[in-house]
């Protein structure tokens, strides 16, 4: 059932970016992506890898599996 992976079923790992007026302003101004990401991170954005690592801490999956699916 696991096709040799050791895993069955699926669980979502998600990247969360909550739009804020400050982020919207940077996008409207066509600011460099690095500035947008920097502000988003300061405002609490989490990446798929970070969400995945939280699931590793919870014992849901392994870090190798998270790296496999997030490093494309």
C-alpha positions in Angstrom: 0.0 0.0 0.0 2.9 2.4 0.7 4.6 1.6 -2.6 7.9 1.0 -0.7 8.0 4.5 0.8 7.0 3.6 4.4 4.1 6.2 4.2 0.4 5.8 3.6 -2.1 8.5 3.0 -1.3 12.2 2.7 -0.9 15.2 4.9 -0.7 18.8 3.7 2.3 21.0 4.3 1.5 24.6 3.6 3.0 27.9 3.1 1.1 30.7 4.8 1.2 34.3 3.8 -1.4 36.6 5.2 -1.8 39.7 3.1 -1.4 43.0 5.0 -1.7 46.6 3.9 2.1 46.9 4.1 2.6 43.9 1.9 -0.1 45.1 -0.5 1.7 48.4 -0.8 5.0 46.8 -1.6 3.4 44.7 -4.3 1.6 47.7 -5.7 4.9 49.6 -5.8 6.5 46.6 -7.6 9.1 46.4 -4.9 11.8 43.8 -5.3 10.8 40.3 -4.3 13.5 40.2 -1.6 11.8 43.2 0.1 8.4 41.6 0.0 9.7 38.3 1.4 11.7 40.1 4.1 8.5 41.9 5.3 6.4 38.8 5.0 8.8 36.9 7.1 8.9 39.6 9.8 5.1 39.5 9.8 5.0 35.8 10.4 5.0 34.0 7.1 5.8 30.3 7.3 7.3 28.3 4.5 6.3 24.8 3.5 9.6 23.5 4.8 9.0 25.1 8.2 5.4 23.7 8.4 6.9 20.3 7.4 9.5 20.5 10.1 6.8 21.2 12.6 5.1 17.9 11.5 8.5 16.2 11.9 8.5 17.4 15.6 5.0 16.0 16.0 6.1 12.6 14.7 3.8 12.8 11.6 6.6 12.4 9.1 10.4 12.5 8.7 12.7 15.3 7.7 13.9 13.3 4.7 10.4 13.1 3.4 9.9 16.9 3.9 13.1 17.6 2.1 12.1 15.2 -0.7 8.9 17.0 -1.4 10.0 20.6 -0.8 13.3 20.6 -2.7 12.3 20.5 -6.3 
